[in-house]
Amino acid sequence: MPDFAARQAKLRALLSEADAVALVPGSNLRYFTGLDFHISERPTVAVFTADGLSLIVPELEMPRILARPDLEARPFIWNDREGYQAAFADLVKTLGLKTLAIDGLTMRAFEMMTLQDGAAQAHSRLRIENVAAGLLSIRAIKEAEEVAAMRQAARISEAALDQVLAWVQPGVSEEAICRRLSEEMQALGAYQLAFEPLVQSGPNSALPHGNSGARALQEDEFLLIDWGAKYHEYPADLTRTFCLGTATAEMQRIYDTVRRANEAGIAAAAPGVACEAVDSAARRVIADAGYGQYFIHRTGHGLGVDTHELPQIAAGVSAPLLPGMVFTVEPGIYIPGLGGVRIEDNVHITESGADVLSSYRKSLAVR
């Protein structure tokens, strides 16, 4: 089990200008407490002060709180009969809250306004601060167990793709490949899918965020597969591009350019290197080959509890890579009417360099 006390100590470092940090169900609440509630019309709010954890919690969820005595949480319980407003007001008054830090990316206006209403009942005003960036910065530095889980997620993902590529043939639909890949990942021990696999063939592969559809795979065209398993709640996020049949000279040139860009981005990654330098290294290869206008997204994003988090591997991001960070390197070229190529790996920054968690082959041939 993660050391939640140590994680919460880092969270409390954000309290220099606030009385408490409030989290709603989601990735941050799971990361800092291990509590996994669904966000719904029944509000649940965790409030971290300098001396402890308080929870606004529906009565029906109390067994889950009682099962976690290690959290030493003070509950403010409400039920469907009496409503939640009194629990919010009681918490604000009991804790003497004047300034509250929230995760502005996930807290709904619903919870925030109810907390402010609770302060108003106590004839006070609650000032809100957004500490979303601070929370993500804590999560960006991965513990050894998190990295190990993502490495295993990559291994499961890669083994599943081997099974699918041995089976795939012309006439099989994008949707069928997607279903088969999902089944293989789960059969190989995936906790769940990191996301629904993205399978695009032919001209569809020119859409970086397109959908898998009924289109049947044909020979001599691109097949782009973006996929990933989760292991112990941590994801892999991988992409490979293939051609079932014979690629044209232009298709091979595009593929080789993206492969070199992927390799250049990985080679540039090291502790202390600016995120934008990794993006620039990959982007320069594609621009020098004459395809710069067809690389239309950032080079990568962080991986962790969420499949997209910090760091951002993009132009204009001068923040340095730090030991413990895990992120994708996924340059691409997308030619309307022809198709697209993306090659994506998962990279972990160590004290001395970069450790690539993924290892799937980089070749255009399906088999």
C-alpha positions, 0 to 999 in steps of 0.5 A: 500500500502506498505511504499515504501519510507521506503523500499527505505531508506533501499536500499540506505543504500547499497550506502556506496561504490557506487553512485547508485543501479540499478534494472531491472524488477522483484521481487526487483523492485516490492518490492522497488517501486511497479512497475511491468514490464516484463523483455524483449528486451525493457530495463527498469532500475531503478537507486536509488541514495542518493537523488532520483529515476531515470528510464530508461523507454520505451516511451510506458510505461510512462503512468504507471510512470505518474500514480505513482507520489509518486515515484518522478521518473526522467524519461530517456525516449527512443522510438523504433525509436531512440533506448535506447542507448542515454537514458543510456548514458544520465543517466550515465552522468547526475548522474555522475556515477562511481560505480554502485551497481547491483542485480547480480542475475537478471540484464542481461549482456544486461543492464550492458554492455549498462550502461558501454557503456554509461559511455564509451561515456562520456569518463569514466569507470563504476565499477560494484558491486554486492549487491544481498545479501544485497537486499535479506537481506532487503527483508528477514525481513517481514513487518506485512502485508507480514506475514498476506498475507502469513498466508492467502495464507496458509489458502487458500492452505489448504482449497483447499487440503481438497476439493481435498482429498475428491475427489481423488481416485485410478485411478486418474492421477497425472496431474488431481490432479494437475489441480483440486488443482490449480482450487480449490486454484483459486476458493478460492481466490488465487491471483495466484499460488505460483508455479505449484503444484507438485503431485507425486505418488508411486515411483515417490515420491522419486524424490524431484523435479520430475514432475506431469505426467500421472501416475495413483494413486494406492492404498497402495502407497505414494502420495506426494503433494507440493502446494501453493497459492499466496495471495496479491502476497505472497506465501504459500509453503506446502507439505504433504504426504499421502497413499490412502489405507494401508501403509506398516510398513516401509512406516509408519516408514518413515512417522513417522520419517519425521513428527518427523523431521519436528516437531524438526526443528520447535521446534528449530526455534527461534530468534538468533538461527543459520539457521544451527541449525534448519537444524541439529535438523531435520536432526538428527532425520532422521539420528538417524532413519537410513535414513540419506543418503535419506535426500538429500536436505536442510531443508528449504528456505525463503519465500517472494516476491519470493517462494525461498529467504533468509534465507537458512535453511541449513548446514553451514549457521551460520547466525541467524534467526531474527524476521520477517523472514519467511521460510519453514521447509521441511525434507524428506526421498526418497527411490528409487523404493519405494517412498518419504515422505516430510512434509513442514510447513511455519514458522515466527520468532517473537520477542519471538519464532516461529509462524507456519503459516500453520496448515494442519494435519499431518497424512498418511491417505488421509481421 
